[in-house]
Amino acid sequence: MFAAFPAELLRALRLTLVMAAILGLLYPLAITGIAQGAFNRQANGSLVTNQQGQVIGSELIGQEFTSPQYFNGRVSATVDAGNPDRDQPYNAENSAGSNLGPANQELQDRVQKDVEQIRHKNGLAPNQPVPVDLVTADFSGLDPAISEQSALIQVDRVARTRHLGPGKVRALVERHVHGRVLGIFGEPYVNVLEVNQALDDGGAR
């Protein structure tokens, strides 16, 4: 039994080295090569660039747009990693939701305040419904997209501040509507960074 121990140990070491080479080197290299060759843009973060070729963000991570010339995204509940009491929307270093339930009074007050602000900002009627995704945060706090309806209620405001025809801005939005996954999953959506960049590039002129 003990005489066979060195041979068994050598066999185990060989297997360990072979598996380490396969799983730690060959497999990652193969997957990386396939990803870079077949899905280069996605493998590198789905980055969005402007007309000068500068990277301005990723279509997978939302950004905060405060200027009235831009479409606004969803509410983000992320905070400063070093100071949890300080809001820092779309902070990818500290992705999280608020964890407030629908019966929480703080959440209800915040939603009502946001609804009123959106109506005022976009010139909506006092009783006009506001799409729920514009006043609720997703679990990550980084959602880059809004519903088609959420984009359309902002068209008049964006068109007015950019001195463009509402019809042209609406057409731009509709060109950037992504359909349901496989035609059945989810709802049509608009990537906020994508449509805002199209505006800056003159896509609505």
MDTraj code that builds the backbone (N, CA, C; nanometers):
import mdtraj as md
import numpy as np

residues = "MET PHE ALA ALA PHE PRO ALA GLU LEU LEU ARG ALA LEU ARG LEU THR LEU VAL MET ALA ALA ILE LEU GLY LEU LEU TYR PRO LEU ALA ILE THR GLY ILE ALA GLN GLY ALA PHE ASN ARG GLN ALA ASN GLY SER LEU VAL THR ASN GLN GLN GLY GLN VAL ILE GLY SER GLU LEU ILE GLY GLN GLU PHE THR SER PRO GLN TYR PHE ASN GLY ARG VAL SER ALA THR VAL ASP ALA GLY ASN PRO ASP ARG ASP GLN PRO TYR ASN ALA GLU ASN SER ALA GLY SER ASN LEU GLY PRO ALA ASN GLN GLU LEU GLN ASP ARG VAL GLN LYS ASP VAL GLU GLN ILE ARG HIS LYS ASN GLY LEU ALA PRO ASN GLN PRO VAL PRO VAL ASP LEU VAL THR ALA ASP PHE SER GLY LEU ASP PRO ALA ILE SER GLU GLN SER ALA LEU ILE GLN VAL ASP ARG VAL ALA ARG THR ARG HIS LEU GLY PRO GLY LYS VAL ARG ALA LEU VAL GLU ARG HIS VAL HIS GLY ARG VAL LEU GLY ILE PHE GLY GLU PRO TYR VAL ASN VAL LEU GLU VAL ASN GLN ALA LEU ASP ASP GLY GLY ALA ARG".split()
xyz = np.array([
    [0.0829, -0.1213, 0.0000],
    [0.0000, 0.0000, 0.0000],
    [0.0864, 0.1264, 0.0000],
    [0.1846, 0.1299, 0.0960],
    [0.2695, 0.2480, 0.1067],
    [0.3680, 0.2573, -0.0082],
    [0.4024, 0.1406, -0.0658],
    [0.4962, 0.1407, -0.1774],
    [0.4372, 0.2104, -0.2993],
    [0.3048, 0.2042, -0.3120],
    [0.2379, 0.2666, -0.4269],
    [0.2109, 0.4154, -0.4058],
    [0.2374, 0.4636, -0.2835],
    [0.2046, 0.6029, -0.2517],
    [0.2766, 0.7039, -0.3410],
    [0.4106, 0.6914, -0.3639],
    [0.4781, 0.7881, -0.4523],
    [0.4191, 0.7921, -0.5925],
    [0.3816, 0.6753, -0.6450],
    [0.3230, 0.6709, -0.7795],
    [0.1873, 0.7403, -0.7822],
    [0.1070, 0.7178, -0.6767],
    [-0.0247, 0.7827, -0.6686],
    [-0.0088, 0.9342, -0.6551],
    [0.0902, 0.9740, -0.5749],
    [0.1146, 1.1173, -0.5568],
    [0.1579, 1.1819, -0.6878],
    [0.2457, 1.1134, -0.7612],
    [0.2914, 1.1660, -0.8896],
    [0.1761, 1.1775, -0.9889],
    [0.0869, 1.0775, -0.9869],
    [-0.0287, 1.0802, -1.0764],
    [-0.1206, 1.1984, -1.0415],
    [-0.1392, 1.2201, -0.9113],
    [-0.2236, 1.3317, -0.8668],
    [-0.1629, 1.4659, -0.9065],
    [-0.0301, 1.4768, -0.8927],
    [0.0363, 1.6013, -0.9313],
    [0.0255, 1.6264, -1.0809],
    [0.0404, 1.5207, -1.1593],
    [0.0274, 1.5342, -1.3040],
    [-0.1129, 1.5813, -1.3417],
    [-0.2132, 1.5182, -1.2796],
    [-0.3520, 1.5561, -1.3077],
    [-0.3769, 1.7018, -1.2689],
    [-0.3219, 1.7418, -1.1537],
    [-0.3386, 1.8802, -1.1084],
    [-0.2778, 1.9788, -1.2077],
    [-0.1574, 1.9480, -1.2542],
    [-0.0904, 2.0363, -1.3494],
    [-0.1642, 2.0424, -1.4828],
    [-0.2128, 1.9268, -1.5289],
    [-0.2868, 1.9233, -1.6550],
    [-0.4156, 2.0043, -1.6443],
    [-0.4914, 1.9830, -1.5350],
    [-0.6172, 2.0558, -1.5174],
    [-0.5924, 2.2057, -1.4983],
    [-0.4826, 2.2389, -1.4281],
    [-0.4498, 2.3808, -1.4097],
    [-0.4191, 2.4462, -1.5438],
    [-0.3476, 2.3742, -1.6295],
    [-0.3151, 2.4283, -1.7615],
    [-0.4397, 2.4437, -1.8474],
    [-0.5287, 2.3431, -1.8403],
    [-0.6506, 2.3478, -1.9219],
    [-0.7466, 2.4549, -1.8721],
    [-0.7787, 2.4487, -1.7405],
    [-0.8808, 2.5382, -1.6854],
    [-0.8271, 2.6771, -1.6515],
    [-0.6985, 2.6857, -1.6216],
    [-0.6429, 2.8151, -1.5835],
    [-0.5777, 2.8917, -1.6963],
    [-0.5514, 2.8243, -1.8080],
    [-0.4836, 2.8912, -1.9185],
    [-0.5541, 2.8711, -2.0523],
    [-0.5649, 2.7453, -2.0953],
    [-0.6205, 2.7189, -2.2283],
    [-0.7677, 2.7586, -2.2386],
    [-0.8494, 2.7197, -2.1410],
    [-0.9930, 2.7516, -2.1456],
    [-1.0174, 2.9029, -2.1435],
    [-0.9569, 2.9785, -2.0481],
    [-0.9770, 3.1239, -2.0504],
    [-0.9299, 3.1892, -2.1800],
    [-0.8168, 3.1430, -2.2338],
    [-0.7680, 3.1998, -2.3591],
    [-0.8639, 3.1716, -2.4740],
    [-0.9185, 3.0495, -2.4764],
    [-1.0121, 3.0136, -2.5830],
    [-1.1392, 3.0970, -2.5743],
    [-1.1949, 3.1093, -2.4535],
    [-1.3180, 3.1868, -2.4351],
    [-1.2937, 3.3342, -2.4669],
    [-1.1793, 3.3871, -2.4219],
    [-1.1464, 3.5266, -2.4518],
    [-1.1323, 3.5483, -2.6018],
    [-1.0673, 3.4540, -2.6690],
    [-1.0510, 3.4647, -2.8137],
    [-1.1831, 3.4615, -2.8869],
    [-1.2722, 3.3704, -2.8456],
    [-1.4050, 3.3619, -2.9073],
    [-1.4830, 3.4908, -2.8833],
    [-1.4779, 3.5409, -2.7585],
    [-1.5517, 3.6630, -2.7244],
    [-1.5007, 3.7823, -2.8044],
    [-1.3690, 3.7964, -2.8129],
    [-1.3121, 3.9093, -2.8855],
    [-1.3377, 3.8995, -3.0353],
    [-1.3411, 3.7769, -3.0858],
    [-1.3627, 3.7596, -3.2287],
    [-1.5074, 3.7721, -3.2703],
    [-1.5975, 3.7098, -3.1930],
    [-1.7387, 3.7063, -3.2312],
    [-1.8218, 3.8167, -3.1664],
    [-1.7819, 3.8621, -3.0474],
    [-1.8604, 3.9629, -2.9747],
    [-1.7673, 4.0713, -2.9208],
    [-1.6879, 4.1280, -3.0076],
    [-1.5847, 4.2225, -2.9651],
    [-1.6408, 4.3401, -2.8869],
    [-1.7465, 4.4005, -2.9376],
    [-1.8021, 4.5197, -2.8720],
    [-1.8575, 4.4856, -2.7344],
    [-1.9329, 4.3751, -2.7256],
    [-1.9912, 4.3357, -2.5981],
    [-1.8841, 4.2933, -2.4982],
    [-1.7818, 4.2220, -2.5479],
    [-1.6756, 4.1744, -2.4592],
    [-1.5953, 4.2889, -2.3995],
    [-1.5979, 4.4036, -2.4639],
    [-1.5223, 4.5188, -2.4155],
    [-1.6101, 4.6229, -2.3480],
    [-1.7290, 4.5826, -2.3064],
    [-1.8120, 4.6704, -2.2248],
    [-1.9222, 4.7442, -2.2961],
    [-1.9490, 4.7136, -2.4230],
    [-2.0544, 4.7823, -2.4990],
    [-2.0398, 4.9341, -2.4863],
    [-1.9192, 4.9824, -2.5123],
    [-1.8887, 5.1243, -2.4938],
    [-1.9534, 5.2108, -2.6016],
    [-1.9924, 5.3307, -2.5605],
    [-2.0532, 5.4287, -2.6513],
    [-1.9532, 5.5419, -2.6720],
    [-1.9312, 5.5803, -2.7961],
    [-1.8373, 5.6887, -2.8267],
    [-1.9090, 5.8030, -2.8971],
    [-1.8514, 5.9218, -2.8873],
    [-1.9073, 6.0360, -2.9589],
    [-1.8438, 6.0466, -3.0970],
    [-1.8757, 6.1531, -3.1684],
    [-1.8251, 6.1676, -3.3048],
    [-1.6740, 6.1874, -3.3101],
    [-1.6144, 6.2265, -3.1979],
    [-1.4697, 6.2432, -3.1920],
    [-1.3990, 6.1134, -3.1511],
    [-1.4777, 6.0080, -3.1320],
    [-1.4196, 5.8802, -3.0944],
    [-1.3919, 5.8653, -2.9464],
    [-1.4365, 5.9608, -2.8653],
    [-1.4141, 5.9547, -2.7211],
    [-1.5204, 5.8676, -2.6554],
    [-1.4781, 5.7839, -2.5626],
    [-1.5721, 5.6996, -2.4894],
    [-1.6490, 5.7860, -2.3907],
    [-1.7818, 5.7814, -2.3970],
    [-1.8644, 5.8629, -2.3079],
    [-1.9463, 5.7781, -2.2118],
    [-1.9331, 5.6468, -2.2207],
    [-2.0062, 5.5600, -2.1295],
    [-2.0289, 5.4227, -2.1888],
    [-2.1115, 5.3467, -2.1214],
    [-2.1487, 5.2130, -2.1676],
    [-2.2999, 5.2066, -2.1810],
    [-2.3462, 5.1377, -2.2843],
    [-2.4908, 5.1260, -2.3013],
    [-2.5517, 5.0325, -2.1971],
    [-2.4687, 4.9702, -2.1143],
    [-2.5173, 4.8784, -2.0114],
    [-2.5313, 4.9446, -1.8751],
    [-2.4765, 5.0650, -1.8591],
    [-2.4788, 5.1336, -1.7298],
    [-2.5395, 5.2718, -1.7480],
    [-2.6417, 5.3015, -1.6696],
    [-2.7104, 5.4291, -1.6814],
    [-2.6251, 5.5462, -1.6352],
    [-2.6637, 5.6647, -1.6762],
    [-2.5981, 5.7884, -1.6349],
    [-2.7042, 5.8889, -1.5946],
    [-2.6643, 5.9829, -1.5110],
    [-2.7566, 6.0887, -1.4702],
    [-2.7459, 6.2060, -1.5670],
    [-2.8596, 6.2440, -1.6258],
    [-2.8659, 6.3601, -1.7150],
    [-2.9532, 6.4658, -1.6479],
    [-2.8965, 6.5813, -1.6188],
    [-2.9703, 6.6859, -1.5483],
    [-3.0161, 6.7991, -1.6395],
    [-2.9522, 6.8157, -1.7547],
    [-2.9904, 6.9233, -1.8462],
    [-3.1263, 6.8929, -1.9091],
    [-3.2122, 6.9948, -1.9223],
    [-3.3426, 6.9733, -1.9862],
    [-3.3317, 6.9372, -2.1341],
    [-3.2122, 6.9498, -2.1920],
    [-3.1929, 6.9144, -2.3325],
    [-3.1814, 6.7635, -2.3531],
    [-3.1765, 6.6899, -2.2427],
    [-3.1586, 6.5453, -2.2532],
    [-3.2779, 6.4696, -2.1961],
    [-3.2952, 6.3480, -2.2451],
    [-3.3934, 6.2575, -2.1860],
    [-3.3395, 6.2101, -2.0514],
    [-3.4278, 6.1999, -1.9550],
    [-3.3900, 6.1518, -1.8225],
    [-3.4145, 6.0023, -1.8102],
    [-3.3302, 5.9364, -1.7318],
    [-3.3456, 5.7936, -1.7084],
    [-3.4260, 5.7656, -1.5829],
    [-3.4126, 5.6448, -1.5349],
    [-3.4845, 5.6038, -1.4152],
    [-3.4215, 5.6640, -1.2903],
    [-3.4964, 5.6561, -1.1815],
    [-3.4429, 5.6942, -1.0515],
    [-3.3326, 5.5956, -1.0145],
    [-3.2248, 5.6460, -0.9569],
    [-3.1169, 5.5595, -0.9097],
    [-3.1017, 5.5772, -0.7596],
    [-3.0989, 5.4662, -0.6861],
    [-3.0907, 5.4720, -0.5401],
    [-2.9491, 5.4512, -0.4886],
    [-2.8490, 5.4514, -0.5771],
    [-2.7124, 5.4272, -0.5311],
    [-2.6606, 5.5466, -0.4508],
    [-2.5690, 5.5169, -0.3585],
    [-2.5135, 5.6204, -0.2710],
    [-2.3613, 5.6174, -0.2778],
    [-2.2996, 5.7166, -0.2173],
    [-2.1537, 5.7241, -0.2094],
    [-2.1033, 5.6085, -0.1234],
    [-2.0080, 5.5317, -0.1756],
    [-1.9565, 5.4167, -0.1014],
    [-1.8921, 5.4590, 0.0299],
    [-1.8327, 5.5769, 0.0345],
    [-1.7680, 5.6239, 0.1562],
    [-1.8606, 5.6967, 0.2509],
    [-1.9781, 5.7372, 0.2014],
    [-2.0739, 5.8109, 0.2842],
    [-2.2151, 5.7700, 0.2447],
    [-2.2702, 5.6672, 0.3099],
    [-2.4021, 5.6142, 0.2732],
    [-2.5154, 5.7161, 0.2817],
    [-2.4921, 5.8275, 0.3517],
    [-2.5963, 5.9296, 0.3642],
    [-2.5966, 6.0256, 0.2453],
    [-2.4998, 6.0103, 0.1566],
    [-2.4885, 6.1001, 0.0406],
    [-2.5295, 6.0267, -0.0860],
    [-2.6348, 6.0750, -0.1500],
    [-2.6807, 6.0145, -0.2754],
    [-2.5771, 6.0356, -0.3855],
    [-2.5552, 5.9318, -0.4635],
    [-2.4661, 5.9410, -0.5791],
    [-2.5257, 5.8545, -0.6897],
    [-2.6221, 5.9093, -0.7646],
    [-2.6939, 5.8303, -0.8657],
    [-2.6015, 5.7621, -0.9657],
    [-2.6374, 5.6406, -1.0006],
    [-2.5652, 5.5605, -1.1005],
    [-2.4186, 5.5378, -1.0625],
    [-2.3947, 5.5204, -0.9332],
    [-2.2592, 5.4916, -0.8856],
    [-2.2309, 5.3427, -0.9045],
    [-2.1564, 5.3100, -1.0091],
    [-2.1301, 5.1694, -1.0412],
    [-2.0413, 5.1012, -0.9384],
    [-1.9739, 5.1789, -0.8538],
    [-1.8895, 5.1209, -0.7501],
    [-1.9709, 5.0750, -0.6299],
    [-2.0968, 5.1139, -0.6245],
    [-2.1791, 5.0802, -0.5079],
    [-2.3211, 5.0477, -0.5524],
    [-2.3320, 4.9557, -0.6468],
    [-2.4614, 4.9197, -0.7042],
    [-2.5545, 4.8613, -0.5984],
    [-2.6744, 4.9163, -0.5899],
    [-2.7729, 4.8675, -0.4924],
    [-2.9040, 4.9413, -0.5114],
    [-3.0101, 4.8825, -0.4552],
    [-3.1398, 4.9480, -0.4526],
    [-3.1619, 5.0111, -0.3166],
    [-3.2794, 5.0673, -0.2959],
    [-3.3077, 5.1338, -0.1684],
    [-3.3570, 5.0371, -0.0621],
    [-3.4099, 4.9214, -0.1045],
    [-3.4678, 4.8214, -0.0140],
    [-3.5921, 4.8728, 0.0588],
    [-3.6526, 4.9797, 0.0081],
    [-3.7763, 5.0307, 0.0673],
    [-3.8950, 4.9593, 0.0039],
    [-3.9851, 4.9077, 0.0883],
    [-4.1017, 4.8363, 0.0389],
    [-4.2101, 4.9312, -0.0081],
    [-4.3095, 4.8810, -0.0828],
    [-4.4148, 4.9674, -0.1373],
    [-4.5001, 5.0358, -0.0310],
    [-4.5012, 4.9817, 0.0906],
    [-4.5800, 5.0433, 0.1974],
    [-4.4987, 5.1446, 0.2775],
    [-4.3728, 5.1606, 0.2448],
    [-4.2859, 5.2518, 0.3183],
    [-4.3231, 5.3967, 0.2880],
    [-4.3474, 5.4750, 0.3922],
    [-4.3921, 5.6129, 0.3737],
    [-4.2857, 5.6991, 0.3069],
    [-4.1592, 5.6723, 0.3382],
    [-4.0501, 5.7480, 0.2756],
    [-4.0502, 5.7276, 0.1244],
    [-4.0715, 5.6034, 0.0815],
    [-4.0768, 5.5744, -0.0618],
    [-4.1984, 5.6403, -0.1260],
    [-4.3132, 5.6316, -0.0601],
    [-4.4351, 5.6910, -0.1145],
    [-4.4206, 5.8422, -0.1310],
    [-4.3603, 5.9064, -0.0304],
    [-4.3403, 6.0515, -0.0378],
    [-4.2449, 6.0877, -0.1515],
    [-4.1389, 6.0093, -0.1656],
    [-4.0409, 6.0363, -0.2701],
    [-4.1010, 6.0174, -0.4086],
    [-4.1809, 5.9116, -0.4256],
    [-4.2448, 5.8861, -0.5547],
    [-4.3418, 5.9986, -0.5899],
    [-4.4218, 6.0413, -0.4924],
    [-4.5173, 6.1485, -0.5180],
    [-4.4461, 6.2779, -0.5565],
    [-4.3351, 6.3061, -0.4890],
    [-4.2562, 6.4254, -0.5214],
    [-4.1991, 6.4160, -0.6623],
    [-4.1491, 6.2985, -0.6979],
    [-4.0920, 6.2800, -0.8317],
    [-4.1986, 6.2918, -0.9399],
    [-4.3167, 6.2383, -0.9133],
    [-4.4268, 6.2477, -1.0095],
    [-4.4595, 6.3943, -1.0376],
    [-4.4695, 6.4736, -0.9315],
    [-4.5015, 6.6154, -0.9479],
    [-4.3906, 6.6891, -1.0236],
    [-4.2658, 6.6560, -0.9939],
    [-4.1537, 6.7210, -1.0627],
    [-4.1511, 6.6861, -1.2112],
    [-4.1782, 6.5604, -1.2431],
    [-4.1785, 6.5173, -1.3835],
    [-4.2900, 6.5861, -1.4600],
    [-4.4080, 6.5960, -1.3980],
    [-4.5194, 6.6654, -1.4634],
    [-4.4844, 6.8117, -1.4901],
    [-4.4264, 6.8764, -1.3899],
    [-4.3909, 7.0184, -1.4054],
    [-4.2815, 7.0361, -1.5102],
    [-4.1786, 6.9542, -1.5031],
    [-4.0635, 6.9662, -1.5926],
    [-4.1010, 6.9439, -1.7379],
    [-4.1965, 6.8533, -1.7614],
    [-4.2321, 6.8170, -1.8984],
    [-4.3629, 6.8791, -1.9455],
    [-4.4182, 6.9697, -1.8644],
    [-4.5398, 7.0389, -1.9050],
    [-4.6606, 6.9478, -1.9170],
    [-4.6708, 6.8490, -1.8283],
    [-4.7824, 6.7552, -1.8328],
    [-4.8990, 6.8071, -1.7507],
    [-5.0168, 6.7585, -1.7806],
    [-5.1359, 6.7956, -1.7046],
    [-5.1234, 6.7441, -1.5611],
    [-5.1868, 6.8137, -1.4636],
    [-5.1744, 6.7741, -1.3228],
    [-5.2194, 6.6313, -1.2934],
    [-5.3098, 6.5810, -1.3744],
    [-5.3606, 6.4452, -1.3496],
    [-5.3090, 6.3429, -1.4509],
    [-5.2133, 6.3823, -1.5360],
    [-5.1636, 6.2883, -1.6369],
    [-5.0777, 6.1808, -1.5712],
    [-5.1049, 6.0545, -1.6008],
    [-5.0256, 5.9457, -1.5427],
    [-4.8796, 5.9545, -1.5866],
    [-4.7904, 5.9204, -1.4960],
    [-4.6468, 5.9164, -1.5243],
    [-4.6028, 5.7702, -1.5239],
    [-4.5337, 5.7253, -1.6273],
    [-4.4891, 5.5855, -1.6321],
    [-4.4139, 5.5466, -1.5053],
    [-4.4442, 5.4302, -1.4536],
    [-4.3897, 5.3887, -1.3245],
    [-4.2381, 5.3780, -1.3250],
    [-4.1784, 5.3442, -1.4393],
    [-4.0325, 5.3269, -1.4394],
    [-3.9576, 5.4587, -1.4220],
    [-4.0236, 5.5728, -1.4453],
    [-3.9568, 5.7014, -1.4271],
    [-3.9476, 5.7421, -1.2806],
    [-4.0267, 5.6782, -1.1946],
    [-4.0275, 5.7173, -1.0530],
    [-3.9892, 5.6021, -0.9607],
    [-3.9447, 5.4919, -1.0169],
    [-3.9005, 5.3788, -0.9350],
    [-3.7602, 5.3373, -0.9782],
    [-3.6821, 5.2922, -0.8809],
    [-3.5456, 5.2477, -0.9089],
    [-3.5435, 5.0967, -0.9279],
    [-3.4545, 5.0500, -1.0137],
    [-3.4361, 4.9059, -1.0254],
    [-3.3409, 4.8612, -0.9150],
    [-3.3235, 4.7293, -0.8996],
    [-3.2452, 4.6776, -0.7871],
    [-3.0988, 4.7180, -0.7948],
    [-3.0450, 4.7325, -0.9156],
    [-2.9027, 4.7659, -0.9281],
    [-2.8768, 4.9155, -0.9141],
    [-2.9761, 4.9968, -0.9491],
    [-2.9555, 5.1410, -0.9502],
    [-2.8807, 5.1892, -1.0728],
    [-2.8606, 5.0983, -1.1696],
    [-2.7792, 5.1313, -1.2870],
    [-2.8530, 5.1104, -1.4184],
    [-2.9841, 5.0922, -1.4141],
    [-3.0609, 5.0615, -1.5348],
    [-3.0393, 5.1693, -1.6410],
    [-2.9922, 5.1314, -1.7600],
    [-2.9644, 5.2305, -1.8641],
    [-3.0843, 5.2641, -1.9515],
    [-3.1969, 5.1965, -1.9300],
    [-3.3089, 5.2089, -2.0234],
    [-3.4367, 5.2548, -1.9543],
    [-3.5252, 5.3116, -2.0346],
    [-3.6592, 5.3468, -1.9893],
    [-3.7583, 5.2927, -2.0915],
    [-3.8837, 5.2887, -2.0526],
    [-3.9860, 5.2405, -2.1448],
    [-4.0070, 5.3408, -2.2576],
    [-4.0651, 5.2929, -2.3647],
    [-4.0935, 5.3812, -2.4786],
    [-4.1826, 5.4967, -2.4359],
    [-4.2834, 5.4681, -2.3550],
    [-4.3748, 5.5724, -2.3103],
    [-4.3033, 5.6767, -2.2250],
    [-4.2069, 5.6317, -2.1428],
    [-4.1309, 5.7260, -2.0594],
    [-4.0491, 5.8217, -2.1450],
    [-4.0012, 5.7740, -2.2574],
    [-3.9269, 5.8609, -2.3487],
    [-4.0210, 5.9569, -2.4203],
    [-4.1357, 5.9077, -2.4617],
    [-4.2272, 5.9898, -2.5411],
    [-4.2839, 6.1076, -2.4624],
    [-4.3042, 6.0919, -2.3305],
    [-4.3597, 6.2043, -2.2543],
    [-4.2555, 6.3151, -2.2348],
    [-4.1299, 6.2883, -2.2683],
    [-4.0245, 6.3889, -2.2561],
    [-3.9930, 6.4584, -2.3892],
    [-4.0563, 6.4117, -2.4961],
    [-4.0252, 6.4616, -2.6302],
    [-4.0448, 6.6122, -2.6425],
    [-4.1588, 6.6638, -2.5979],
    [-4.1876, 6.8066, -2.6148],
    [-4.0846, 6.8931, -2.5427],
    [-4.0464, 6.8526, -2.4217],
    [-3.9488, 6.9299, -2.3451],
    [-3.8119, 6.9312, -2.4133],
    [-3.7669, 6.8144, -2.4581],
    [-3.6374, 6.8054, -2.5261],
    [-3.6399, 6.8856, -2.6562],
    [-3.7489, 6.8733, -2.7312],
    [-3.7603, 6.9464, -2.8579],
    [-3.7588, 7.0968, -2.8345],
    [-3.8299, 7.1417, -2.7333],
    [-3.8384, 7.2853, -2.7043],
    [-3.7019, 7.3425, -2.6651],
    [-3.6301, 7.2743, -2.5774],
    [-3.5013, 7.3267, -2.5302],
    [-3.3924, 7.3171, -2.6364],
    [-3.4100, 7.2286, -2.7330],
    [-3.3110, 7.2163, -2.8411],
    [-3.3559, 7.2887, -2.9683],
    [-3.4732, 7.3524, -2.9613],
    [-3.5267, 7.4262, -3.0765],
    [-3.5425, 7.3337, -3.1978],
    [-3.6005, 7.2179, -3.1712],
    [-3.6269, 7.1197, -3.2757],
    [-3.7765, 7.0936, -3.2844],
    [-3.8202, 7.0413, -3.3957],
    [-3.9599, 7.0041, -3.4098],
    [-3.9900, 6.8789, -3.3280],
    [-4.1002, 6.8783, -3.2512],
    [-4.1357, 6.7605, -3.1721],
    [-4.1456, 6.6338, -3.2564],
    [-4.1941, 6.6488, -3.3796],
    [-4.2066, 6.5323, -3.4667],
    [-4.0721, 6.4690, -3.4974],
    [-3.9693, 6.5523, -3.5137],
    [-3.8357, 6.4994, -3.5431],
    [-3.7776, 6.4270, -3.4220],
    [-3.8002, 6.4838, -3.3036],
    [-3.7490, 6.4195, -3.1821],
    [-3.8236, 6.2890, -3.1560],
    [-3.9538, 6.2905, -3.1795],
    [-4.0328, 6.1679, -3.1630],
    [-3.9844, 6.0598, -3.2597],
    [-3.9572, 6.0988, -3.3822],
    [-3.9085, 6.0019, -3.4808],
    [-3.7735, 5.9447, -3.4387],
    [-3.6889, 6.0298, -3.3794],
    [-3.5592, 5.9831, -3.3306],
    [-3.5778, 5.8792, -3.2204],
    [-3.6685, 5.9074, -3.1292],
    [-3.6966, 5.8116, -3.0213],
    [-3.7435, 5.6792, -3.0784],
    [-3.8361, 5.6867, -3.1721],
    [-3.8924, 5.5639, -3.2285],
    [-3.7876, 5.4827, -3.3042],
    [-3.6873, 5.5509, -3.3595],
    [-3.5784, 5.4784, -3.4265],
    [-3.4884, 5.4064, -3.3264],
    [-3.4938, 5.4499, -3.2016],
    [-3.4077, 5.3902, -3.0995],
    [-3.4850, 5.3017, -3.0012],
    [-3.6039, 5.2637, -3.0397],
    [-3.6807, 5.1708, -2.9552],
    [-3.6329, 5.0283, -2.9815],
    [-3.5943, 4.9606, -2.8756],
    [-3.5542, 4.8200, -2.8852],
    [-3.6759, 4.7338, -2.8535],
    [-3.7005, 4.6332, -2.9351],
    [-3.8171, 4.5480, -2.9164],
    [-3.7990, 4.4454, -2.8064],
    [-3.9015, 4.3665, -2.7861],
    [-3.8968, 4.2601, -2.6860],
    [-3.7911, 4.1558, -2.7229],
    [-3.7295, 4.0963, -2.6224],
    [-3.6312, 3.9904, -2.6454],
    [-3.7021, 3.8701, -2.7063],
    [-3.6525, 3.8252, -2.8206],
    [-3.7120, 3.7131, -2.8948],
    [-3.8573, 3.7413, -2.9326],
    [-3.8946, 3.8680, -2.9266],
    [-4.0293, 3.9064, -2.9658],
    [-4.1366, 3.8856, -2.8613],
    [-4.1009, 3.8266, -2.7452],
    [-4.2042, 3.7959, -2.6450],
    [-4.1661, 3.8362, -2.5027],
    [-4.0366, 3.8487, -2.4729],
    [-3.9947, 3.8754, -2.3353],
    [-3.9704, 4.0239, -2.3121],
    [-4.0200, 4.0742, -2.1983],
    [-3.9987, 4.2133, -2.1631],
    [-4.0872, 4.3078, -2.2414],
    [-4.0526, 4.4355, -2.2339],
    [-4.1281, 4.5401, -2.3017],
    [-4.0326, 4.6230, -2.3888],
    [-4.0861, 4.6886, -2.4919],
    [-4.0007, 4.7767, -2.5726],
    [-3.9355, 4.8831, -2.4838],
    [-3.8114, 4.9163, -2.5127],
    [-3.7395, 5.0120, -2.4285],
    [-3.6481, 5.1009, -2.5121],
    [-3.6059, 5.2096, -2.4497],
    [-3.5147, 5.3050, -2.5122],
    [-3.3918, 5.3184, -2.4238],
    [-3.2740, 5.3032, -2.4819],
    [-3.1505, 5.3244, -2.4074],
    [-3.1255, 5.4748, -2.3990],
    [-3.1216, 5.5279, -2.2777],
    [-3.1163, 5.6731, -2.2579],
    [-2.9872, 5.7342, -2.3123],
    [-2.8743, 5.6736, -2.2821],
    [-2.7470, 5.7268, -2.3324],
    [-2.7435, 5.7240, -2.4844],
    [-2.7943, 5.6181, -2.5406],
    [-2.7941, 5.6010, -2.6861],
    [-2.8743, 5.7111, -2.7553],
    [-2.9949, 5.7382, -2.7054],
    [-3.0799, 5.8384, -2.7705],
    [-3.0276, 5.9795, -2.7444],
    [-2.9701, 6.0032, -2.6265],
    [-2.9124, 6.1351, -2.5989],
    [-2.7900, 6.1618, -2.6858],
    [-2.7104, 6.0587, -2.7081],
    [-2.5947, 6.0758, -2.7955],
    [-2.6384, 6.1022, -2.9389],
    [-2.7460, 6.0359, -2.9803],
    [-2.7992, 6.0598, -3.1146],
    [-2.8453, 6.2048, -3.1288],
    [-2.9015, 6.2606, -3.0221],
    [-2.9411, 6.4015, -3.0243],
    [-2.8192, 6.4911, -3.0426],
    [-2.7150, 6.4650, -2.9658],
    [-2.5935, 6.5462, -2.9757],
    [-2.5275, 6.5336, -3.1125],
    [-2.5451, 6.4177, -3.1740],
    [-2.4858, 6.3951, -3.3065],
    [-2.5705, 6.4526, -3.4191],
    [-2.6824, 6.5166, -3.3816],
    [-2.7669, 6.5788, -3.4831],
    [-2.8650, 6.4845, -3.5481],
    [-2.8960, 6.3748, -3.4814],
    [-2.9844, 6.2751, -3.5405],
    [-3.1281, 6.3195, -3.5567],
    [-3.1667, 6.4295, -3.4889],
    [-3.3053, 6.4757, -3.4987],
    [-3.3194, 6.5966, -3.5899],
    [-3.2138, 6.6355, -3.6558],
    [-3.2212, 6.7554, -3.7420],
    [-3.2679, 6.7200, -3.8832],
])
top = md.Topology()
chain = top.add_chain()
for i, resn in enumerate(residues, 1):
    res = top.add_residue(resn, chain, resSeq=i)
    for name in ("N", "CA", "C"):
        top.add_atom(name, md.element.get_by_symbol(name[0]), res)
traj = md.Trajectory(xyz[None], top)
